[in-house]
Amino acid sequence: MSALFNFHSFLTVVLLVICTCTYIKMQFPAMLEQRTGFRGFFWKAARIGERLSPWVAMGCFAMGVSIIIF
C-alpha cells in the first residue's frame, strides 16, 4: 500500500522529511536559502523542525516506538 493511503506511513514520511530538512539546514544552510518554489517546501519543513523541535523529536520517538512494536 502506498504511504499516501496509509495514515501511519504518511505521518512517518512527514516526520522524516521535517527532521531531515532541519538537519540539512543546520549542516548546510546555503542549500535551503530559497524560500519559493520546490526548495521552498523544504525550507518550510526545516522551519517547522526548528521552531517545534521538542514536539517533532517527541513525534519521531513515538513513531519509532510504534514502528518497532506494531
MODELLER restraints for C-alpha pairs under 7 A, 6 or more apart:
rsr = mdl.restraints
at = mdl.atoms
rsr.add(forms.Gaussian(group=physical.xy_distance, feature=features.Distance(at['CA:3:A'], at['CA:9:A']), mean=4.96, stdev=0.5))
rsr.add(forms.Gaussian(group=physical.xy_distance, feature=features.Distance(at['CA:3:A'], at['CA:10:A']), mean=5.02, stdev=0.5))
rsr.add(forms.Gaussian(group=physical.xy_distance, feature=features.Distance(at['CA:4:A'], at['CA:10:A']), mean=5.74, stdev=0.5))
rsr.add(forms.Gaussian(group=physical.xy_distance, feature=features.Distance(at['CA:12:A'], at['CA:63:A']), mean=6.61, stdev=0.5))
rsr.add(forms.Gaussian(group=physical.xy_distance, feature=features.Distance(at['CA:15:A'], at['CA:60:A']), mean=6.34, stdev=0.5))
rsr.add(forms.Gaussian(group=physical.xy_distance, feature=features.Distance(at['CA:18:A'], at['CA:45:A']), mean=4.95, stdev=0.5))
rsr.add(forms.Gaussian(group=physical.xy_distance, feature=features.Distance(at['CA:18:A'], at['CA:46:A']), mean=5.90, stdev=0.5))
rsr.add(forms.Gaussian(group=physical.xy_distance, feature=features.Distance(at['CA:18:A'], at['CA:48:A']), mean=6.97, stdev=0.5))
rsr.add(forms.Gaussian(group=physical.xy_distance, feature=features.Distance(at['CA:18:A'], at['CA:49:A']), mean=5.62, stdev=0.5))
rsr.add(forms.Gaussian(group=physical.xy_distance, feature=features.Distance(at['CA:19:A'], at['CA:49:A']), mean=6.21, stdev=0.5))
rsr.add(forms.Gaussian(group=physical.xy_distance, feature=features.Distance(at['CA:21:A'], at['CA:42:A']), mean=6.02, stdev=0.5))
rsr.add(forms.Gaussian(group=physical.xy_distance, feature=features.Distance(at['CA:21:A'], at['CA:45:A']), mean=6.18, stdev=0.5))
rsr.add(forms.Gaussian(group=physical.xy_distance, feature=features.Distance(at['CA:21:A'], at['CA:46:A']), mean=4.78, stdev=0.5))
rsr.add(forms.Gaussian(group=physical.xy_distance, feature=features.Distance(at['CA:22:A'], at['CA:46:A']), mean=4.19, stdev=0.5))
rsr.add(forms.Gaussian(group=physical.xy_distance, feature=features.Distance(at['CA:22:A'], at['CA:49:A']), mean=5.50, stdev=0.5))
rsr.add(forms.Gaussian(group=physical.xy_distance, feature=features.Distance(at['CA:22:A'], at['CA:50:A']), mean=6.47, stdev=0.5))
rsr.add(forms.Gaussian(group=physical.xy_distance, feature=features.Distance(at['CA:25:A'], at['CA:32:A']), mean=6.17, stdev=0.5))
rsr.add(forms.Gaussian(group=physical.xy_distance, feature=features.Distance(at['CA:25:A'], at['CA:46:A']), mean=6.62, stdev=0.5))
rsr.add(forms.Gaussian(group=physical.xy_distance, feature=features.Distance(at['CA:32:A'], at['CA:39:A']), mean=6.62, stdev=0.5))
rsr.add(forms.Gaussian(group=physical.xy_distance, feature=features.Distance(at['CA:32:A'], at['CA:43:A']), mean=5.43, stdev=0.5))
rsr.add(forms.Gaussian(group=physical.xy_distance, feature=features.Distance(at['CA:34:A'], at['CA:40:A']), mean=5.86, stdev=0.5))
rsr.add(forms.Gaussian(group=physical.xy_distance, feature=features.Distance(at['CA:35:A'], at['CA:43:A']), mean=6.14, stdev=0.5))
rsr.add(forms.Gaussian(group=physical.xy_distance, feature=features.Distance(at['CA:49:A'], at['CA:56:A']), mean=6.42, stdev=0.5))
